[in-house]
């Protein structure tokens, strides 16, 4: 093991890092050895250029190890560069899957790691299972020079974001956009266009982003997921999600577009 091996080390939903000269530092193999910590499920995540990325879990709760500290992965999205955050998100996603999927969903037998790919196989019935990925849409709905923002019942008080929801079986992403917007806020949309995507391991999502335009209807929140919603201009936006998320990228796209006109 050497400094060209970087380790994503998790305790529950927290990642071990240190701050140095204003930058976030992921521990390398030498750091791990010096810290003397015992990792479980240490595994190779990927190889990029000349660097091996490993990941594993630390089951002992430690708030601080030398200069390193544990931080919730979700709040690090604005501090870590996007490629590194996506790798950390992949590691977190795989750890949760490995900890959750222990038994065959068909026959109940204890599963084993498949040797030739990232999957688990049942030694009894042969069922192969892959890490779960739940596709979800997220969309910016515009109406002339305003953007639809909603308060989800699970959000902090006063924080608003764009509409999102999970895709259902037999549904295209475009169908999902139209359905989720109508179910949550009661309006119809048109001109649905792809915007981008983001891995989001909270819990196991792939966020697929779209823009669309208001077509008809009056805002009527569902009162379950969404308890308030309205169209906002770029100059009177409420409290928004943190940067780094694709939700914030959609909102920033709207703001930039408005400032050009």
Buried (B, 14 or more C-beta within 10 A) or exposed (E): EEEEBBBBBBBEBBBBBBEEEEEBBBBBBEBBEEBEBEBEEEBEBEEEEEEBBBBBBBEEEEEEBEEBBBBEBBEBBEBBEEEBBBBBBBBBBBBBBBEEBEEBEEEEEEBEEEEEEEEBBBEEEEBEBEBEEEBBBBBBBBEEEBBBBBBBEEBEEEBBBBBBBEBEEEBEBBBBBBBBBBBBBBBEBEEBEEBBBBBBBEEBBBBBBBBBBBBEEEBEBBEEBBEBBBBBEBEEBEEBBEEBBBBBBBBEBBBEBBEEE
